[in-house]
Amino acid sequence: LLAMLILTIALLAIALTHTYTTKTSMFSDHTAQATYIAQQELEKLKRDYDATTTQPDVNRCSSTNGKFTVKCNIVTGVAPFNDLNLIPVSATVSWSDPTPNSVTVVTYYFYKKVE
């Protein structure tokens, strides 16, 4: 009887460990996918960006594709880089599984001063 109790506790611990590992693995996979999507959106924005304007069109990278929602923004509240002609831009990818999560990637875009 004692052996059955110990075996039951051990099997329960193994089942809980498997559940936790699966949940962590799915979160890691979604985070990696979201990071990749954010990087791709920023690259697409950079590719289509006309550096003679002062700001990239961040509305071009906002989208929803099934599980993930992408939103790009001009970052405010950071140290100004006006003398370097740099604009900070972020891409935030959010998803739910079942709790809301998000990944934000920030990069800088160079612009040419038109004189």
Secondary structure as a PSIPRED ss2 file (coil, helix, strand):
# PSIPRED VFORMAT (PSIPRED V4.0)

   1 L C   1.000  0.000  0.000
   2 L H   0.000  1.000  0.000
   3 A H   0.000  1.000  0.000
   4 M H   0.000  1.000  0.000
   5 L H   0.000  1.000  0.000
   6 I H   0.000  1.000  0.000
   7 L H   0.000  1.000  0.000
   8 T H   0.000  1.000  0.000
   9 I H   0.000  1.000  0.000
  10 A H   0.000  1.000  0.000
  11 L H   0.000  1.000  0.000
  12 L H   0.000  1.000  0.000
  13 A H   0.000  1.000  0.000
  14 I H   0.000  1.000  0.000
  15 A H   0.000  1.000  0.000
  16 L H   0.000  1.000  0.000
  17 T H   0.000  1.000  0.000
  18 H H   0.000  1.000  0.000
  19 T H   0.000  1.000  0.000
  20 Y H   0.000  1.000  0.000
  21 T H   0.000  1.000  0.000
  22 T H   0.000  1.000  0.000
  23 K H   0.000  1.000  0.000
  24 T H   0.000  1.000  0.000
  25 S H   0.000  1.000  0.000
  26 M H   0.000  1.000  0.000
  27 F H   0.000  1.000  0.000
  28 S H   0.000  1.000  0.000
  29 D H   0.000  1.000  0.000
  30 H H   0.000  1.000  0.000
  31 T H   0.000  1.000  0.000
  32 A H   0.000  1.000  0.000
  33 Q H   0.000  1.000  0.000
  34 A H   0.000  1.000  0.000
  35 T H   0.000  1.000  0.000
  36 Y H   0.000  1.000  0.000
  37 I H   0.000  1.000  0.000
  38 A H   0.000  1.000  0.000
  39 Q H   0.000  1.000  0.000
  40 Q H   0.000  1.000  0.000
  41 E H   0.000  1.000  0.000
  42 L H   0.000  1.000  0.000
  43 E H   0.000  1.000  0.000
  44 K H   0.000  1.000  0.000
  45 L H   0.000  1.000  0.000
  46 K H   0.000  1.000  0.000
  47 R H   0.000  1.000  0.000
  48 D C   1.000  0.000  0.000
  49 Y C   1.000  0.000  0.000
  50 D C   1.000  0.000  0.000
  51 A C   1.000  0.000  0.000
  52 T C   1.000  0.000  0.000
  53 T C   1.000  0.000  0.000
  54 T C   1.000  0.000  0.000
  55 Q C   1.000  0.000  0.000
  56 P C   1.000  0.000  0.000
  57 D C   1.000  0.000  0.000
  58 V H   0.000  1.000  0.000
  59 N H   0.000  1.000  0.000
  60 R H   0.000  1.000  0.000
  61 C H   0.000  1.000  0.000
  62 S C   1.000  0.000  0.000
  63 S E   0.000  0.000  1.000
  64 T E   0.000  0.000  1.000
  65 N E   0.000  0.000  1.000
  66 G C   1.000  0.000  0.000
  67 K C   1.000  0.000  0.000
  68 F E   0.000  0.000  1.000
  69 T E   0.000  0.000  1.000
  70 V E   0.000  0.000  1.000
  71 K E   0.000  0.000  1.000
  72 C E   0.000  0.000  1.000
  73 N E   0.000  0.000  1.000
  74 I E   0.000  0.000  1.000
  75 V C   1.000  0.000  0.000
  76 T C   1.000  0.000  0.000
  77 G C   1.000  0.000  0.000
  78 V C   1.000  0.000  0.000
  79 A C   1.000  0.000  0.000
  80 P C   1.000  0.000  0.000
  81 F C   1.000  0.000  0.000
  82 N H   0.000  1.000  0.000
  83 D H   0.000  1.000  0.000
  84 L H   0.000  1.000  0.000
  85 N C   1.000  0.000  0.000
  86 L E   0.000  0.000  1.000
  87 I E   0.000  0.000  1.000
  88 P E   0.000  0.000  1.000
  89 V E   0.000  0.000  1.000
  90 S E   0.000  0.000  1.000
  91 A E   0.000  0.000  1.000
  92 T E   0.000  0.000  1.000
  93 V E   0.000  0.000  1.000
  94 S E   0.000  0.000  1.000
  95 W E   0.000  0.000  1.000
  96 S E   0.000  0.000  1.000
  97 D C   1.000  0.000  0.000
  98 P C   1.000  0.000  0.000
  99 T C   1.000  0.000  0.000
 100 P E   0.000  0.000  1.000
 101 N E   0.000  0.000  1.000
 102 S E   0.000  0.000  1.000
 103 V E   0.000  0.000  1.000
 104 T E   0.000  0.000  1.000
 105 V E   0.000  0.000  1.000
 106 V E   0.000  0.000  1.000
 107 T E   0.000  0.000  1.000
 108 Y E   0.000  0.000  1.000
 109 Y E   0.000  0.000  1.000
 110 F E   0.000  0.000  1.000
 111 Y C   1.000  0.000  0.000
 112 K C   1.000  0.000  0.000
 113 K C   1.000  0.000  0.000
 114 V C   1.000  0.000  0.000
 115 E C   1.000  0.000  0.000
